[in-house]
């Protein structure tokens, strides 16, 4: 009889095993914690703040596409809504930061439930088109309602609370937000609800025959994704001190889609890897050429062609192949 010593060790050690499992993530977190002490560059801190915020945005989209199989082309609605509603509450109504957050979360929940019940009864591409139509409607409102939103000029004046005004403080705040969201994300996708969502992704009809209310589970994931996207839009607006109708545009949704696909759909680390690739690449290329969108499109096509599963799954496969090859070579020697 052969004992599984790994499982026995896991049960005995508990926390150390969990730490070992996420060792690379913890090393990366330690680097991010000391990074502001290494460099005084405000530009680099701002870029990393964007990466942290858009990682949360990508996680929200990954929950829908990667773990449930829901394709939305209107996810920017929540991102832009967080920016506009949160900004208006702070600028026009003079609401404090800590009061704005529960308000926009509540609005996101209500809006997600309404959109879920209205659109989830249609399938696949029709759902994507309906969500895009809803987001486009709100984009038009943001463009035309100039007295409230500033129209195409956008709206400024969103200032974080005093404690978050220093760039380093806002950097640590968004880092904490990303870590907390990641902890929730990992627990959620490995929970019974997360397993049902993955079953829906693989075979919705069979999951329904097993007795699960597919519509309710889809609404749950849309609500969670909507809340996370709303918060990321609000925090991004505070970082930029500005909100613009482009936050509601389909291009913003495509950013989330790109980050999800490039990083790896249905993976834990995919959203972060996608954000690390997409956001800095956009900044770098837009600095050197006006045709950066074309170049970025070519890069995206190449990744889809040669790494169709995304960077994270593809790198894992290559790592496993190299490990097996190393074992064979050592065995022969």
Secondary structure, DSSP 8 states (H G I E B T S, - for coil): ----HHHHHHHHHTHHHHHHHTHHHHHHHHHHHHHHHH---HHHHHHHHHHHHHHHHHHHHHHHHHHH----S-THHHHHHHHHHHHHHHHTS---HHHHHHHHHHHHHHHHHHHHHHHTTS-HHHHHHHHHHHHHHHHHHHHH-HHHH-GGG-EE-----HHHHSHHHHHHHHHHHHHHHHHHHHHHHTSHHHHHHHHHHH-HHHHHHTT--HHHHHHHHHHHHHHHHHHHHHHHHHHHTEE-GGGGSHHHHHHHHHHHHHH-TT-SSHHHHHHHHHHHHHHHHHHH-TTHHHHHHHHHHHHHHH-TT-HHHHHHHHHHHHHHHHHHHHHH-
